[in-house]
């Protein structure tokens, strides 16, 4: 049988870390086995589901490159099918109409809690022959088995056993006719021939209920794998203060999708001691059985380390693809200046995020509007204009503008001045970049070009002279 997995988010908010990891595990297992990966949008919560959330989920899946073979399917477009199944369950005696009012159910719950009992529906309409009250629209409840157990051979957690006596008759259609989550999920998984349900362990309580509905419909059961939750470094449930933001916020903050995926897969899964994986390696090595049972702790520092690793090691062309969005966000026009891939090669060792990479590279494409004050105070002396002028003359004589020629010209200027490079280099860097940090001078000047380099040195000499005269 061909493996078919699914990711089924509810569009009531952004796609967060936990959901993205579930999607990744489902995607990996489908790719590992040559199966199909399905995207399903579970939007039956009509009050809370929004188009903005749907768009955010689709954008995140696209950015992470978790390509799906089928979908996206929307539950709100399948209501007719759900109604068919609900009627089928009614006709077969596996479901019934319940006319309890909200006040009745509230009173039942309060009485049970007063007796220190688990609050649950008591099945009063299950086999009732009473005349239905007039004007009351009933809900439809599934007639859960009263005895026996549901056993789940969970691929992550092992055998899970739940007594049917612990389960009440859940609502499968509200009084307005809208089907509920547990019914829709079952029908979708049956119709879409899902073979493996990989999801968070917060769904464990739903699993026995869904299995009983599947059995009532005569369906083949899928295999279940419930993955543990993600915790913050303090061991508490992951929240915004730990970094639990929407997936696209990581894009906005300058993370590469490769880094985020690599980090997510290691939150609960391992392959020996290996920390860094290519996409191909993930598909090759992934096994559901290797997912840990214990919760994982989210570490922003580890994610940042991985991001820096990928900035250093991915092909510059790949980084340039992701950098385009950040260039637009920061309003940096690179149409006039060095090739962005060359700048990436020069700057990749100096940035942990793409946001930092763009910010640190502005001087390659924009005129210098100011100079680092601390750097000027520390590196500029009365001799600086003369030193820079001599070096500029050597640079101006170059007919080949490459790193080696530039280096030799600077060395020759220092030899003529009879000073060490340390007397000239910091000021030359200030003059050409506006700051005190950049790639090596020869690489920086090569990227800037001869004309721009000489113009900036000239401007800085004038700046120093004007500063001295006004001091």
Beta strands, then each sheet from edge to edge (+ up, - down):
strand 1: 4-7
strand 2: 36-41
strand 3: 70-74
strand 4: 95-98
strand 5: 139-142
strand 6: 149-154
strand 7: 158-163
strand 8: 171-173
strand 9: 196-200
strand 10: 223-227
strand 11: 230-231
strand 12: 296-297
sheet 1: 1+ 2+ 3+
sheet 2: 4+ 5- 8+
sheet 3: 6+ 7-
sheet 4: 9+ 10+
sheet 5: 11+ 12+
end
